[in-house]
Every structure is written in structure tokens, then in C-alpha cells.
Amino acid sequence: MNGTGNATRLRLAALFSAVALLAAACGSSADEGGTVTLGNGEISVDTDLDDGGAEAGAGASESDFTYETPEGLIVEFADLTDGPVVINFFASWCPSCIAEMPDFEAVFQQFGGEVEFLGLAMQDRTEAAVELVAETGVTYPIGLDPDGDIFAQFKGLGMPTTVFVGADGTVERVHSGQLSAEGLADIINEDLTS
């Protein structure tokens, strides 16, 4: 095999080793049924939970957690909506989170209330999260996950992580990595509105 082929194989082997190490460090395993997607230098792990298995967040119900708003109100997630919800974990220290937030706002507007959105600032200062939301033009509700407890409940693998919750409260999919507006809309159409 030529030198270019060997270099590519070595890079891929290193990449998959890094993903396995990251998964192990986060309490997950590389064989949880997710797929690894490479694009734009990003690594994203997408776990489809349609099989009802024990993967990240399977069987979690909307009523399983409460969160605090930046204004100090405690909210039951189950009270957010009767329909499907997209939960996006973000942080002001996460460049990929910042990059995808305008796309999330565009898709939120596109679905016009058919699908609710919730942004949860994970391990971030309240002031920094509120500032980021204002800068990126996000208008959907946000909450705080200061210790990462909610993030851990859904077994997020990296930042950003997006959780897709069906109208019945079942977690349909957990996606770790940046999403484009098109990719986000595709998952919503596939898992939440079909």
C-alpha cells in the first residue's frame, strides 16, 4: 500500500482510539450501537434509540428532571409541552455549541411550535450563558445544568449534545456533536414528527 493509504489508516485508527477513550472516560462504551461521523474536522456520535435498548437515556421520561431558569425559577421538564422536545446542551466555552445555536434557532422557528426546544447551559456561569443566548439570537427557553447532572442522565458523550424526546416522553435519539440546520431538521422529521 502507498504512503498516503498508510497515513490515512493510521489517522483513522488514532481517531477511533480517541473516540473509544473519550467514551470510556464518559462512562460509555464504543459498542453502544452509535455511529461515528466525520465531517468538517468534527467527531459526532449519534445513538438511535428506536430499538428501545439500554443506550444513552433510553426510556427516560419527560418528568424525570427539573431545571432552573436563569431567573431562578424551578421548572418540571414534563410541564414544558405535550409534544416532542429537542433538548440542546450548550456552553459558552464550547465553540461548536456557539456555532450551531443560530441553526437551532432557525429550525425552532421553522417548526413553529410543532416541536419545542429547550437549551440547557451545561457547567457554565449563568451570566455567560445568558450573554451567549442574546448574542446568538436564541429565543427558545433555556435552563441551567450547573453540575452536569441532567447531561449525565442522558449519557451525553461530548459537547454539544442534543436529545430528541418524543411526545410520549421517550428519548428517541441522543446526538453528541455539532448539528447543522439541515441535519437537525432531518432528525426531527425522522424521529419526532413522522
ZADO-1210 file (C-alpha; in nm, 4 decimals, padded with zeros to 6 digits):
<atoms>
<atom x="00.0000" y="00.0000" z="00.0000" code="MET" pos="1"/>
<atom x="00.1270" y="00.3504" z="-00.0727" code="ASN" pos="2"/>
<atom x="00.2331" y="00.6027" z="00.1911" code="GLY" pos="3"/>
<atom x="-00.0885" y="00.8054" z="00.1630" code="THR" pos="4"/>
<atom x="-00.3042" y="00.4982" z="00.2311" code="GLY" pos="5"/>
<atom x="-00.0956" y="00.4015" z="00.5337" code="ASN" pos="6"/>
<atom x="-00.1111" y="00.7551" z="00.6728" code="ALA" pos="7"/>
<atom x="-00.4900" y="00.7619" z="00.6304" code="THR" pos="8"/>
<atom x="-00.5282" y="00.4251" z="00.8031" code="ARG" pos="9"/>
<atom x="-00.3064" y="00.5393" z="01.0908" code="LEU" pos="10"/>
<atom x="-00.5079" y="00.8622" z="01.1303" code="ARG" pos="11"/>
<atom x="-00.8364" y="00.6671" z="01.1310" code="LEU" pos="12"/>
<atom x="-00.7001" y="00.4175" z="01.3839" code="ALA" pos="13"/>
<atom x="-00.5879" y="00.7041" z="01.6080" code="ALA" pos="14"/>
<atom x="-00.9236" y="00.8750" z="01.5687" code="LEU" pos="15"/>
<atom x="-01.1233" y="00.5662" z="01.6629" code="PHE" pos="16"/>
<atom x="-00.8908" y="00.5047" z="01.9575" code="SER" pos="17"/>
<atom x="-00.9544" y="00.8614" z="02.0742" code="ALA" pos="18"/>
<atom x="-01.3315" y="00.8117" z="02.0436" code="VAL" pos="19"/>
<atom x="-01.3098" y="00.4878" z="02.2433" code="ALA" pos="20"/>
<atom x="-01.1039" y="00.6591" z="02.5131" code="LEU" pos="21"/>
<atom x="-01.3484" y="00.9506" z="02.5271" code="LEU" pos="22"/>
<atom x="-01.6413" y="00.7101" z="02.5507" code="ALA" pos="23"/>
<atom x="-01.4720" y="00.5178" z="02.8318" code="ALA" pos="24"/>
<atom x="-01.3936" y="00.8386" z="03.0185" code="ALA" pos="25"/>
<atom x="-01.7603" y="00.9416" z="02.9960" code="CYS" pos="26"/>
<atom x="-01.8857" y="00.6096" z="03.1287" code="GLY" pos="27"/>
<atom x="-01.9991" y="00.4844" z="02.7895" code="SER" pos="28"/>
<atom x="-01.8592" y="00.2247" z="02.5589" code="SER" pos="29"/>
<atom x="-01.7710" y="00.2326" z="02.1938" code="ALA" pos="30"/>
<atom x="-02.0076" y="-00.0565" z="02.1222" code="ASP" pos="31"/>
<atom x="-02.3340" y="00.1055" z="02.2317" code="GLU" pos="32"/>
<atom x="-02.4732" y="00.0947" z="01.8806" code="GLY" pos="33"/>
<atom x="-02.3850" y="00.4509" z="01.7866" code="GLY" pos="34"/>
<atom x="-02.2192" y="00.5554" z="01.4665" code="THR" pos="35"/>
<atom x="-01.9208" y="00.7828" z="01.4305" code="VAL" pos="36"/>
<atom x="-01.9461" y="01.0518" z="01.1668" code="THR" pos="37"/>
<atom x="-01.6536" y="01.2590" z="01.0477" code="LEU" pos="38"/>
<atom x="-01.7145" y="01.5952" z="00.8896" code="GLY" pos="39"/>
<atom x="-01.5578" y="01.9400" z="00.8961" code="ASN" pos="40"/>
<atom x="-01.2982" y="01.8142" z="01.1426" code="GLY" pos="41"/>
<atom x="-01.5723" y="01.7346" z="01.3979" code="GLU" pos="42"/>
<atom x="-01.6472" y="01.3980" z="01.5531" code="ILE" pos="43"/>
<atom x="-02.0115" y="01.3322" z="01.6228" code="SER" pos="44"/>
<atom x="-02.1625" y="01.0262" z="01.7807" code="VAL" pos="45"/>
<atom x="-02.5271" y="00.9572" z="01.7101" code="ASP" pos="46"/>
<atom x="-02.7142" y="00.6963" z="01.9093" code="THR" pos="47"/>
<atom x="-03.0509" y="00.5993" z="01.7627" code="ASP" pos="48"/>
<atom x="-03.2717" y="00.4614" z="02.0388" code="LEU" pos="49"/>
<atom x="-03.5563" y="00.3269" z="01.8251" code="ASP" pos="50"/>
<atom x="-03.4738" y="-00.0281" z="01.9347" code="ASP" pos="51"/>
<atom x="-03.5612" y="00.0555" z="02.2958" code="GLY" pos="52"/>
<atom x="-03.2227" y="-00.0676" z="02.4137" code="GLY" pos="53"/>
<atom x="-03.0260" y="00.0437" z="02.7140" code="ALA" pos="54"/>
<atom x="-02.8269" y="00.3089" z="02.5310" code="GLU" pos="55"/>
<atom x="-02.7967" y="00.6698" z="02.6407" code="ALA" pos="56"/>
<atom x="-03.1152" y="00.7872" z="02.8033" code="GLY" pos="57"/>
<atom x="-03.3364" y="00.5035" z="02.6755" code="ALA" pos="58"/>
<atom x="-03.6740" y="00.5040" z="02.8438" code="GLY" pos="59"/>
<atom x="-03.6191" y="00.8419" z="03.0113" code="ALA" pos="60"/>
<atom x="-03.9443" y="01.0257" z="03.0675" code="SER" pos="61"/>
<atom x="-04.0146" y="01.3956" z="03.0338" code="GLU" pos="62"/>
<atom x="-04.0955" y="01.4064" z="03.4051" code="SER" pos="63"/>
<atom x="-03.7568" y="01.2694" z="03.5055" code="ASP" pos="64"/>
<atom x="-03.5912" y="01.6023" z="03.5809" code="PHE" pos="65"/>
<atom x="-03.6329" y="01.9613" z="03.6856" code="THR" pos="66"/>
<atom x="-03.4148" y="02.2519" z="03.5846" code="TYR" pos="67"/>
<atom x="-03.3603" y="02.6070" z="03.6991" code="GLU" pos="68"/>
<atom x="-03.4079" y="02.9056" z="03.4717" code="THR" pos="69"/>
<atom x="-03.1560" y="03.1924" z="03.4722" code="PRO" pos="70"/>
<atom x="-03.4193" y="03.3897" z="03.6647" code="GLU" pos="71"/>
<atom x="-03.4151" y="03.1311" z="03.9454" code="GLY" pos="72"/>
<atom x="-03.7455" y="02.9531" z="03.8701" code="LEU" pos="73"/>
<atom x="-03.7569" y="02.5742" z="03.9088" code="ILE" pos="74"/>
<atom x="-03.9298" y="02.4070" z="03.6127" code="VAL" pos="75"/>
<atom x="-04.0541" y="02.0492" z="03.5711" code="GLU" pos="76"/>
<atom x="-03.9486" y="01.9373" z="03.2247" code="PHE" pos="77"/>
<atom x="-04.2785" y="01.7488" z="03.1874" code="ALA" pos="78"/>
<atom x="-04.4622" y="02.0839" z="03.2113" code="ASP" pos="79"/>
<atom x="-04.2765" y="02.2275" z="02.9114" code="LEU" pos="80"/>
<atom x="-04.5044" y="02.0794" z="02.6449" code="THR" pos="81"/>
<atom x="-04.7339" y="01.7957" z="02.5466" code="ASP" pos="82"/>
<atom x="-04.5418" y="01.7396" z="02.2236" code="GLY" pos="83"/>
<atom x="-04.1924" y="01.6420" z="02.1165" code="PRO" pos="84"/>
<atom x="-03.8934" y="01.8345" z="02.2517" code="VAL" pos="85"/>
<atom x="-03.5374" y="01.8956" z="02.1364" code="VAL" pos="86"/>
<atom x="-03.3017" y="01.9466" z="02.4325" code="ILE" pos="87"/>
<atom x="-02.9713" y="02.1080" z="02.3397" code="ASN" pos="88"/>
<atom x="-02.6869" y="02.1092" z="02.5926" code="PHE" pos="89"/>
<atom x="-02.4612" y="02.4078" z="02.5252" code="PHE" pos="90"/>
<atom x="-02.1920" y="02.6135" z="02.6966" code="ALA" pos="91"/>
<atom x="-02.0203" y="02.9459" z="02.6349" code="SER" pos="92"/>
<atom x="-01.6827" y="02.7658" z="02.6485" code="TRP" pos="93"/>
<atom x="-01.7797" y="02.5303" z="02.3614" code="CYS" pos="94"/>
<atom x="-01.7041" y="02.6678" z="02.0101" code="PRO" pos="95"/>
<atom x="-01.9193" y="02.4037" z="01.8379" code="SER" pos="96"/>
<atom x="-02.2117" y="02.4925" z="02.0648" code="CYS" pos="97"/>
<atom x="-02.1803" y="02.8592" z="01.9738" code="ILE" pos="98"/>
<atom x="-02.1597" y="02.7765" z="01.6022" code="ALA" pos="99"/>
<atom x="-02.4769" y="02.5655" z="01.5987" code="GLU" pos="100"/>
<atom x="-02.7019" y="02.7876" z="01.8111" code="MET" pos="101"/>
<atom x="-02.8213" y="03.0146" z="01.5241" code="PRO" pos="102"/>
<atom x="-02.9076" y="02.6985" z="01.3265" code="ASP" pos="103"/>
<atom x="-03.1087" y="02.5666" z="01.6220" code="PHE" pos="104"/>
<atom x="-03.2973" y="02.8959" z="01.6403" code="GLU" pos="105"/>
<atom x="-03.3734" y="02.8800" z="01.2657" code="ALA" pos="106"/>
<atom x="-03.5098" y="02.5244" z="01.2974" code="VAL" pos="107"/>
<atom x="-03.7075" y="02.6223" z="01.6093" code="PHE" pos="108"/>
<atom x="-03.8727" y="02.8969" z="01.4035" code="GLN" pos="109"/>
<atom x="-03.9208" y="02.6590" z="01.1088" code="GLN" pos="110"/>
<atom x="-04.1223" y="02.4111" z="01.3147" code="PHE" pos="111"/>
<atom x="-04.3364" y="02.6902" z="01.4621" code="GLY" pos="112"/>
<atom x="-04.4381" y="02.5260" z="01.7880" code="GLY" pos="113"/>
<atom x="-04.4877" y="02.1748" z="01.6449" code="GLU" pos="114"/>
<atom x="-04.1652" y="02.0789" z="01.8269" code="VAL" pos="115"/>
<atom x="-04.0494" y="02.2593" z="02.1414" code="GLU" pos="116"/>
<atom x="-03.6854" y="02.3392" z="02.2117" code="PHE" pos="117"/>
<atom x="-03.5003" y="02.3714" z="02.5404" code="LEU" pos="118"/>
<atom x="-03.1406" y="02.4859" z="02.5736" code="GLY" pos="119"/>
<atom x="-02.9572" y="02.3733" z="02.8868" code="LEU" pos="120"/>
<atom x="-02.6352" y="02.5524" z="02.9782" code="ALA" pos="121"/>
<atom x="-02.4072" y="02.2745" z="03.0998" code="MET" pos="122"/>
<atom x="-02.1383" y="02.3554" z="03.3569" code="GLN" pos="123"/>
<atom x="-02.1427" y="02.7226" z="03.2661" code="ASP" pos="124"/>
<atom x="-02.1801" y="03.0503" z="03.4512" code="ARG" pos="125"/>
<atom x="-02.5359" y="03.1851" z="03.4318" code="THR" pos="126"/>
<atom x="-02.4181" y="03.5267" z="03.3099" code="GLU" pos="127"/>
<atom x="-02.2073" y="03.3731" z="03.0320" code="ALA" pos="128"/>
<atom x="-02.4944" y="03.1505" z="02.9176" code="ALA" pos="129"/>
<atom x="-02.7431" y="03.4383" z="02.9095" code="VAL" pos="130"/>
<atom x="-02.4951" y="03.6544" z="02.7189" code="GLU" pos="131"/>
<atom x="-02.4377" y="03.3772" z="02.4637" code="LEU" pos="132"/>
<atom x="-02.8114" y="03.3279" z="02.4116" code="VAL" pos="133"/>
<atom x="-02.8524" y="03.7011" z="02.3436" code="ALA" pos="134"/>
<atom x="-02.5536" y="03.7076" z="02.1054" code="GLU" pos="135"/>
<atom x="-02.6746" y="03.4089" z="01.9025" code="THR" pos="136"/>
<atom x="-03.0382" y="03.5241" z="01.8824" code="GLY" pos="137"/>
<atom x="-03.1871" y="03.2202" z="02.0571" code="VAL" pos="138"/>
<atom x="-03.5495" y="03.2767" z="02.1629" code="THR" pos="139"/>
<atom x="-03.6486" y="02.9295" z="02.2863" code="TYR" pos="140"/>
<atom x="-03.6423" y="02.8643" z="02.6638" code="PRO" pos="141"/>
<atom x="-03.3126" y="02.7978" z="02.8370" code="ILE" pos="142"/>
<atom x="-03.2244" y="02.6441" z="03.1680" code="GLY" pos="143"/>
<atom x="-02.9198" y="02.5632" z="03.3728" code="LEU" pos="144"/>
<atom x="-02.7374" y="02.2365" z="03.4355" code="ASP" pos="145"/>
<atom x="-02.4534" y="02.3748" z="03.6510" code="PRO" pos="146"/>
<atom x="-02.3197" y="02.0410" z="03.7736" code="ASP" pos="147"/>
<atom x="-02.3899" y="01.8431" z="03.4558" code="GLY" pos="148"/>
<atom x="-02.6382" y="01.6151" z="03.6339" code="ASP" pos="149"/>
<atom x="-02.9017" y="01.6320" z="03.3586" code="ILE" pos="150"/>
<atom x="-02.6317" y="01.5878" z="03.0938" code="PHE" pos="151"/>
<atom x="-02.5136" y="01.2746" z="03.2783" code="ALA" pos="152"/>
<atom x="-02.8703" y="01.1427" z="03.2991" code="GLN" pos="153"/>
<atom x="-02.8877" y="01.1426" z="02.9189" code="PHE" pos="154"/>
<atom x="-02.5335" y="00.9999" z="02.8956" code="LYS" pos="155"/>
<atom x="-02.4057" y="01.2802" z="02.6760" code="GLY" pos="156"/>
<atom x="-02.0730" y="01.1909" z="02.5214" code="LEU" pos="157"/>
<atom x="-01.9375" y="01.5345" z="02.4335" code="GLY" pos="158"/>
<atom x="-02.0381" y="01.8925" z="02.3746" code="MET" pos="159"/>
<atom x="-02.2676" y="01.9909" z="02.2265" code="PRO" pos="160"/>
<atom x="-02.5181" y="01.7122" z="02.2888" code="THR" pos="161"/>
<atom x="-02.8762" y="01.7141" z="02.1642" code="THR" pos="162"/>
<atom x="-03.1514" y="01.4896" z="02.2991" code="VAL" pos="163"/>
<atom x="-03.4648" y="01.4184" z="02.0950" code="PHE" pos="164"/>
<atom x="-03.7666" y="01.3404" z="02.3154" code="VAL" pos="165"/>
<atom x="-04.0885" y="01.2073" z="02.1607" code="GLY" pos="166"/>
<atom x="-04.4347" y="01.3330" z="02.2530" code="ALA" pos="167"/>
<atom x="-04.4774" y="01.0343" z="02.4863" code="ASP" pos="168"/>
<atom x="-04.1654" y="01.1337" z="02.6821" code="GLY" pos="169"/>
<atom x="-03.9413" y="00.8622" z="02.5376" code="THR" pos="170"/>
<atom x="-03.5903" y="00.9575" z="02.4366" code="VAL" pos="171"/>
<atom x="-03.5666" y="00.8760" z="02.0672" code="GLU" pos="172"/>
<atom x="-03.2071" y="00.9779" z="01.9996" code="ARG" pos="173"/>
<atom x="-02.9019" y="01.1336" z="02.1659" code="VAL" pos="174"/>
<atom x="-02.6596" y="01.3118" z="01.9332" code="HIS" pos="175"/>
<atom x="-02.3199" y="01.4349" z="02.0502" code="SER" pos="176"/>
<atom x="-02.1530" y="01.6800" z="01.8158" code="GLY" pos="177"/>
<atom x="-02.2396" y="01.9881" z="01.6160" code="GLN" pos="178"/>
<atom x="-02.5544" y="01.9817" z="01.4022" code="LEU" pos="179"/>
<atom x="-02.6357" y="02.1960" z="01.1009" code="SER" pos="180"/>
<atom x="-02.9871" y="02.3313" z="01.0479" code="ALA" pos="181"/>
<atom x="-03.0417" y="02.0708" z="00.7762" code="GLU" pos="182"/>
<atom x="-02.9137" y="01.7831" z="00.9908" code="GLY" pos="183"/>
<atom x="-03.1245" y="01.8943" z="01.2866" code="LEU" pos="184"/>
<atom x="-03.4404" y="01.9259" z="01.0746" code="ALA" pos="185"/>
<atom x="-03.3756" y="01.5824" z="00.9209" code="ASP" pos="186"/>
<atom x="-03.3542" y="01.4146" z="01.2641" code="ILE" pos="187"/>
<atom x="-03.6679" y="01.5953" z="01.3850" code="ILE" pos="188"/>
<atom x="-03.8589" y="01.4841" z="01.0756" code="ASN" pos="189"/>
<atom x="-03.7307" y="01.1278" z="01.1074" code="GLU" pos="190"/>
<atom x="-03.7695" y="01.0749" z="01.4835" code="ASP" pos="191"/>
<atom x="-04.0188" y="01.3272" z="01.6189" code="LEU" pos="192"/>
<atom x="-04.2755" y="01.4215" z="01.3561" code="THR" pos="193"/>
<atom x="-04.3143" y="01.1089" z="01.1441" code="SER" pos="194"/>
</atoms>
